[in-house]
Amino acid sequence: MEQAEFLEKNIFMDLENMNDGFTDTSIQCFSEAGFETVLKKAEHFGLSLYTIEAWFEGAEFDTTSHEAYKKKATDPKWYTKAFSDLKKRKEGLVYSATYKVSKKLLERN
């Protein structure tokens, strides 16, 4: 299984992609509630999250990474905290992230 297929099938399923062309169309963007679901599923599967991008009205609002939080990409503490920090700064944001699904997980599915 390819990473994109895994993400579609296991992480993004039943969530609305809010990307209407304001960024690369291959990037899935989600509402606050949708992204919270994405993060819970990412933690469940042990995915690596390298960056989180927040968008407001089609413009990039902010980007953060696991390095800024001095955590491994697989540590849910960093992306949970980053998401919380972004939510506090502005309402109505749309979120995307860069993910890595381990080879072991791809082979299992």
Summary of the structure (lengths in Angstrom):
residues: 109
radius of gyration: 13.2
end to end distance: 6.7
largest distance: 39.1
contacts: 305
relative contact order: 0.23
helix: 39%
strand: 22%
